[in-house]
Every structure is written in C-alpha cells, then in structure tokens.
Amino acid sequence: MSLRVPVARLGDALPLMADVVLRPDFPEVELERLRTEALTALLQARDQPRSIASRALAEAVFGRESRYGRPQTGDAASLTALTVADLRAFHDTHYGPAQATLVVVGDVTAEVLPALETAFGGWAGPERATPAAETGRPPQVRERSVRLVDKPGAAQSAIRLGRVGPSWDDPRYHAGEVMNTLLGGSFTSRLNDNLREQHGYTYGAGSVLRRYRVGGLFLAGADVQTDKTAEAVLEFLKELERIRTPATPEEVERARNYAALGYAGEFETTSQVARRLVEGVVYDLPDAFFEEFVPKALAVDAPALQAAARASVDPEGIVIVVVGDRPKIEAPLRALELGALEILTVEDVMGPAPSVE
C-alpha cells in the first residue's frame, strides 16, 4: 500500500491510511466492480499482440505450473470463482505487522516517528510471519523453439525471445546490467540500431533482464512489419550471438557510462526512492546495494561483460514467440528451421474469452 501526500497534510492522511491497513473491508459490491474490470481487461488483452506474446512467452519459459509462468491478472475461471470469503482468508493469512515494513521518504525527520506509532502501533496480528511458499530455481531452456500464435489480420508481428535469467543476487549483476545496456537497454543499443536504424523493421527493439526473487527472465523483443517477421527474427538471433563475443573498448565504455550516468535519474522523486527501498526489502538486498551501483558499473570491463552475456544469453537455448497473421508469416518462419515450431491460437494462450456482463 502506498500514500503520497504533502508533508503538511501527513498528520491528516496517516489515520486514513492506517484505517485501510488495520481495518480493511471487502464489500461484495466492490468485488463485483473489480471483477468486471479485470474480466474486461482480459477481454481487451486478447486483441493486443503484445499482451498475447508476453503471456505465451512466460508460460513457455517457466511452464504452466510455475508461479512465474502464470499471469498475475488471473484468467476467466479464477476471477469468476473468487469470493469475498477468499479475499478475507488470504488477507488474514498473509497480511500483518510481522511481515510488513513501513517506508517513509520525504522532507521529514525522526520527529515523524510518534505519528507513525500512533497510526500503526495498534496493528495486531500473528507474532510470526506466514512463511512464503518456496519457489525453486526454474529449469533453464535447453533448446531453441518457436511458438507462432495466429492473430488473424494483425497489422504487425509481435516478436519476443526469452529464457530464464539471473535473479537479484547474481554475482554478475553489474556486468549484466551494463551488458544489457549495450544489447538492448538503451536507444543506442545494438538491437535498436540493427532493427530500427539499419533495417527499418520496427520503431524500437530492446531487451531487459527482469529479476525475481528466484531466477529471472531475459527478454528481447520488438513489434515489426509483418512482411519482415522472419528477417527480424534472424537479426535478433545474430545480435544475441554477437553479444557473447568480445565487445570493443569503445562500446564497453559507452555502455557502462550510460548505465552509470542514468542511474541517478531513478532516484529523482520521493516515489522513485521509496520504490527502490521497497525492492531492497522484498529482495533482501544489501544496505549498500544502490550506493555501490555506479562505481561497480563503471568498473565493468570487456571480459566481465562477455562473461555476463554468456551466462544470461544463449540463442541456441531460447524460446521465440511470434504473434501475427499466420498465413503471411508461417512459411518464412518455417524456412528458417530454427527448431520445433508450434502453432497456437489466441484461445490456447489466453484461455476462453471471459463473459462480461
């Protein structure tokens, strides 16, 4: 839960926030309203190639049984089945002071502590936090495969490539961030230069290392011209292979400077600082984690960047998801012979269309 308020009104706002935290209500009418909104969002997502591609990739990389492979937004069946009793039971089990951290960022001093104590000091709950369900490290993708999701009449093809990536505690964290900056994490990255500037296949291409508590996701992608789908996939694979080879000193310097100099921009507002502190709590990061980023990023050299790339990127062990107009893109994709190619429908990926009243 978050609250953003002028410092002068903090004393007035805290009791309202505390009332929601300590005494939440789950009225039936609100559940029905939110259920309708969620089902409507699912219905809309079925028409969005990006949403379809994201869901298909997560399931293909992590598996349907993994929490990382299932959509946080649920599906029609799970959303329809939820009851107020389910919500209250979940809240009673997982929400309490024993597993809560209060983060305050702003023009305040320790003098704010008594007001926080007054607002939240009476929060009662179990003395011990409910243990989180254990999640083992997801098994890595070992072979390259292609999943083509037919979206009849799609104006573009949504291409996503992914494999299990590193978690927050990866010893190559800083090298990995610099590596991804060079590969696809900036406008001047190799992927964007190749697919946008050189070939004109897309308005933008990129990559990211999404880090979870256990494992993560390496993701690269772009939305490209339908008639250039196969060519774009090949260029992606070329860049994923090239990042595993030594980068030039100039490229390494540019990437590490970009990563380091842009880091301060992630701490400009109180909300940004709070979000980072919450990350530190949720992922058990060392106290000096954020303070050390810039000097450690600037220390990354070409061998460290290459080692990070080889640990996180493998064009031979990756899932390729393409969402587009099947009659126009299937034959060129098959001709590439990139691995097993599976044809899916939107319903295969998104499930039956929800009924929204």
DAHUNOR-V686786 format. One record per backbone hydrogen bond with DSSP energy under -0.5 kcal/mol. NH is the residue of the N-H (numbers start at 1). CO is the residue of the C=O. If there is no record, write none. Layout:
((NH & CO) (NH & CO))
This chain:
((9 & 6) (10 & 7) (13 & 9) (14 & 10) (15 & 11) (16 & 12) (17 & 13) (18 & 14) (19 & 15) (20 & 16) (21 & 17) (22 & 18) (23 & 19) (30 & 27) (31 & 27) (32 & 28) (33 & 29) (34 & 30) (35 & 31) (36 & 32) (37 & 33) (38 & 34) (39 & 35) (40 & 36) (41 & 37) (42 & 38) (43 & 39) (44 & 40) (45 & 41) (46 & 42) (47 & 44) (48 & 45) (49 & 47) (52 & 48) (53 & 49) (54 & 50) (55 & 51) (56 & 52) (57 & 53) (58 & 54) (59 & 55) (60 & 56) (61 & 57) (62 & 58) (63 & 58) (63 & 59) (66 & 63) (69 & 66) (70 & 66) (70 & 67) (74 & 71) (79 & 75) (80 & 76) (81 & 77) (82 & 78) (87 & 83) (88 & 84) (89 & 85) (90 & 86) (91 & 87) (92 & 88) (93 & 89) (94 & 90) (95 & 91) (96 & 94) (99 & 96) (100 & 97) (103 & 101) (108 & 106) (112 & 109) (113 & 110) (116 & 112) (117 & 113) (118 & 114) (119 & 115) (120 & 116) (121 & 117) (123 & 120) (124 & 122) (144 & 316) (145 & 318) (146 & 340) (147 & 320) (148 & 146) (148 & 342) (149 & 147) (149 & 322) (150 & 148) (150 & 344) (151 & 149) (151 & 324) (154 & 151) (157 & 224) (158 & 323) (159 & 157) (159 & 222) (160 & 321) (161 & 220) (162 & 319) (163 & 218) (165 & 216) (168 & 212) (170 & 167) (173 & 170) (176 & 172) (177 & 173) (178 & 174) (179 & 175) (180 & 176) (181 & 177) (182 & 178) (183 & 179) (184 & 180) (185 & 180) (189 & 186) (190 & 182) (191 & 183) (193 & 189) (194 & 190) (195 & 191) (196 & 192) (197 & 192) (198 & 193) (199 & 194) (200 & 196) (201 & 195) (202 & 195) (203 & 223) (206 & 221) (207 & 184) (208 & 219) (210 & 208) (210 & 217) (211 & 209) (212 & 215) (216 & 165) (217 & 210) (218 & 163) (219 & 208) (219 & 217) (220 & 161) (221 & 206) (222 & 159) (223 & 204) (224 & 157) (224 & 222) (225 & 201) (226 & 155) (228 & 225) (229 & 226) (232 & 228) (233 & 229) (234 & 230) (235 & 231) (236 & 232) (237 & 233) (238 & 234) (239 & 235) (240 & 236) (241 & 237) (242 & 238) (243 & 239) (244 & 241) (245 & 242) (252 & 248) (253 & 249) (254 & 250) (255 & 251) (256 & 252) (257 & 253) (258 & 254) (259 & 255) (260 & 256) (261 & 257) (262 & 258) (263 & 260) (264 & 260) (265 & 262) (266 & 263) (267 & 264) (268 & 265) (273 & 269) (274 & 270) (275 & 271) (276 & 272) (277 & 273) (278 & 274) (279 & 275) (280 & 276) (281 & 277) (282 & 278) (283 & 279) (284 & 281) (285 & 280) (289 & 286) (292 & 288) (293 & 290) (296 & 292) (297 & 293) (298 & 294) (299 & 295) (300 & 297) (305 & 301) (306 & 302) (307 & 303) (308 & 304) (309 & 305) (310 & 306) (311 & 307) (312 & 308) (313 & 309) (317 & 314) (319 & 162) (320 & 145) (321 & 160) (321 & 319) (322 & 147) (323 & 158) (324 & 149) (324 & 322) (326 & 324) (328 & 325) (329 & 325) (329 & 326) (330 & 326) (333 & 329) (334 & 330) (335 & 331) (336 & 332) (336 & 333) (337 & 333) (337 & 334) (340 & 144) (342 & 146) (342 & 340) (344 & 148) (344 & 342) (346 & 150) (349 & 345) (350 & 346) (351 & 347) (356 & 354) (357 & 355))
